[in-house]
């Protein structure tokens, strides 16, 4: 049987679409980390089991959601993701079989400003989301968390859709959050940088995505995605420089 684990905060715009795509799951666990919109009400009306927690960082919160799950297979999702019918069928086949794999990486196709991105490095996105509860757990990272698997990992080529950043403001807001968490994580590891180093890393991020990963083939949206992503890198290392300066 399958439990779906999701952490949320103010996701009333995304949650109905995601919940509709996983209505077939045996159990849906929603861990709310401080919503002040209708997120919790939407989840409860959909029959989800809703829990609340203070913000502990992505890794710890996602593991807490997993801890509330009661079934052996876990599908970890974000509120802005959608399980396609083909992926649903594949997951059901896996959990009903005697699988040799402890976890699975799922092919994810992402949208940016409501356009599907086919390049910018996003086209090689296989994210580990399906795993056996007894053989996988999230690490404790504040950001860029990952699932640690004790066993073999398989691949699913049916798509998980990711409706990320419908507008530029949403991307900037997320980059402000991520750059702060990222710089704090680097600071605790005693990492240092210079403003020149921050500029270099930012410029490399842009040219890597836009030129070497063919982001220019995604048109104007590809340029905006590459540029904004580069700015997020600059903010992270500029904030690290600021932390060390203090």
C-alpha positions in Angstrom: 0.0 0.0 0.0 1.1 3.6 -0.6 1.3 6.7 1.5 1.9 10.1 -0.1 3.8 12.6 2.1 3.6 16.4 1.4 4.9 19.4 3.4 3.0 22.6 2.7 2.7 26.3 3.6 0.2 28.6 1.9 -0.4 26.3 -1.0 -4.1 26.8 -1.6 -3.4 27.6 -5.3 -1.5 24.4 -6.0 -2.9 21.9 -3.6 -6.3 21.0 -5.3 -4.5 20.1 -8.6 -2.0 17.9 -6.8 -4.5 16.2 -4.6 -6.7 15.3 -7.5 -3.8 13.6 -9.2 -3.2 11.3 -6.2 -6.8 10.7 -5.1 -6.2 7.0 -5.7 -3.5 6.7 -3.0 -4.2 4.7 0.1 -3.2 7.5 2.4 -2.2 11.2 2.0 -0.2 12.9 4.8 -0.1 16.7 4.8 2.3 18.4 7.2 1.5 22.1 7.4 4.3 24.4 8.5 2.4 27.6 9.2 -0.2 28.3 6.6 -2.5 31.3 7.0 -4.6 30.6 3.9 -7.1 27.8 3.2 -4.4 25.1 2.7 -5.4 23.0 5.8 -9.1 23.3 5.1 -8.6 22.1 1.5 -6.5 19.2 2.6 -9.0 18.1 5.3 -12.0 18.3 2.9 -10.0 16.1 0.5 -9.7 13.4 3.2 -6.0 13.9 4.0 -4.5 13.4 7.4 -3.3 16.8 8.4 -0.5 17.5 10.9 1.2 20.7 11.9 4.8 21.6 12.8 7.0 24.6 13.2 9.5 25.1 10.4 12.5 22.7 10.9 14.1 22.9 7.5 13.2 20.9 4.4 15.0 17.7 5.3 13.6 17.4 8.9 10.1 18.5 7.9 9.9 16.0 5.1 11.1 13.2 7.3 8.5 14.2 9.9 5.8 13.8 7.3 7.2 10.4 6.4 7.2 9.4 10.1 3.4 10.0 10.1 2.9 7.6 7.2 1.5 4.1 8.0 2.2 2.2 4.7 5.3 0.5 3.5 5.7 2.5 0.2 6.2 6.3 0.4 5.7 8.8 -2.4 7.1 12.2 -1.4 5.6 15.1 -3.4 5.6 18.9 -3.4 2.4 20.8 -3.6 3.2 22.1 -7.1 3.6 18.7 -8.6 1.2 16.4 -10.4 1.2 12.6 -10.9 0.3 11.8 -14.5 -2.1 8.8 -15.2 0.9 6.9 -16.7 3.0 7.5 -13.6 0.0 6.4 -11.4 -0.1 3.1 -13.3 3.6 2.5 -13.0 3.6 3.2 -9.3 0.7 0.8 -8.7 2.5 -1.9 -10.6 5.7 -1.4 -8.5 4.0 -1.5 -5.1 1.9 -4.6 -6.1 5.0 -6.5 -7.1 8.0 -7.9 -5.3 10.4 -5.1 -6.4 14.1 -5.6 -6.1 14.5 -1.8 -5.7 14.4 0.1 -2.4 13.7 3.4 -4.1 13.0 5.0 -7.5 14.0 8.1 -9.3 11.1 9.6 -11.4 11.4 11.6 -14.6 10.2 15.1 -13.9 9.1 17.6 -16.5 8.9 21.2 -15.3 7.0 24.3 -16.3 8.4 27.9 -15.9 6.1 30.9 -16.4 3.6 28.3 -17.6 5.9 27.1 -20.4 7.4 23.6 -20.4 11.2 23.8 -20.2 13.0 21.3 -22.4 16.5 22.5 -21.8 18.4 24.6 -19.2 19.5 21.3 -17.5 15.9 20.7 -16.4 15.5 18.0 -19.0 17.7 15.6 -17.1 15.7 15.8 -13.9 15.2 12.4 -12.3 14.2 13.0 -8.7 14.1 10.3 -6.0 10.5 10.3 -4.7 9.2 6.7 -4.4 10.8 4.5 -1.7 10.2 1.8 0.8 9.7 3.3 4.2 12.0 0.9 6.0 14.9 1.5 3.5 14.8 5.3 3.0 15.0 8.5 5.0 15.5 12.2 4.4 18.7 13.8 5.6 18.6 16.9 7.9 19.6 19.6 5.4 17.9 22.9 5.6 17.6 23.1 1.8 18.4 20.8 -1.1 17.5 17.9 1.0 17.8 14.3 -0.3 16.6 10.8 0.4 19.2 8.3 1.6 18.4 4.8 0.4 19.6 1.5 1.8 19.5 -0.6 -1.3 19.2 -0.5 -5.1 17.6 2.4 -6.9 15.5 2.1 -10.0 14.3 4.6 -12.6 10.7 5.4 -13.7 10.4 7.2 -17.1 6.8 8.1 -16.8 6.4 11.8 -15.9 5.9 13.7 -12.8 4.8 17.2 -13.8 6.3 20.2 -11.9 4.4 23.5 -12.1 7.1 25.7 -10.7 7.1 29.5 -10.7 4.0 30.6 -12.6 5.4 34.2 -12.5 8.7 36.0 -11.9 7.6 37.2 -8.4 7.1 33.6 -7.2 10.7 32.7 -8.4 12.2 35.7 -6.8 10.4 35.0 -3.5 11.7 31.4 -3.5 15.2 32.5 -4.3 15.2 34.9 -1.4 14.3 32.0 0.9 16.7 29.5 -0.7 19.6 31.8 -0.8 19.2 32.6 2.9 19.0 28.9 3.8 21.8 28.0 1.5 24.2 30.7 2.8 23.3 29.7 6.4 24.1 26.1 5.6 27.5 27.0 4.1 28.3 29.3 7.0 27.8 26.5 9.5 30.3 24.5 7.5 32.8 27.4 7.9 32.7 28.1 4.1 33.9 31.5 2.9 33.7 33.5 -0.3 34.5 36.9 -1.8 32.2 39.2 -3.8 34.3 38.4 -6.9 33.8 34.7 -6.2 30.0 35.3 -5.9 30.0 37.1 -9.3 32.0 34.3 -10.9 29.7 31.6 -9.6 26.7 33.6 -10.7 28.0 34.1 -14.2 29.0 30.5 -14.6 25.5 29.4 -13.6 24.0 31.6 -16.3 26.2 30.5 -19.1 26.0 26.9 -18.0 22.2 26.9 -18.2 21.7 29.3 -21.2 24.5 28.2 -23.4 26.0 24.8 -22.5 22.6 23.3 -21.4 20.9 24.9 -24.5 18.6 27.2 -22.5 18.5 29.5 -25.5 16.3 26.9 -27.3 13.6 27.6 -24.7 13.4 31.1 -26.0 12.8 34.2 -23.9 11.6 32.1 -21.0 14.8 30.2 -21.1 16.8 33.4 -20.8 14.7 34.6 -17.9 15.1 31.3 -16.1 18.8 31.2 -16.6 19.3 34.8 -15.5 17.1 34.5 -12.4 18.8 31.3 -11.4 22.1 33.0 -11.7 20.9 35.8 -9.5 19.9 33.3 -6.9 23.4 31.9 -6.9 24.8 35.4 -6.5 22.5 36.2 -3.5 23.5 32.9 -1.8 27.2 33.7 -1.9 26.8 37.4 -1.3 24.8 36.5 1.9 27.6 34.1 2.9 30.1 36.9 2.4 27.9 39.1 4.6 27.6 36.5 7.3 31.4 36.1 7.5 31.9 39.8 7.4 29.7 40.1 10.5 
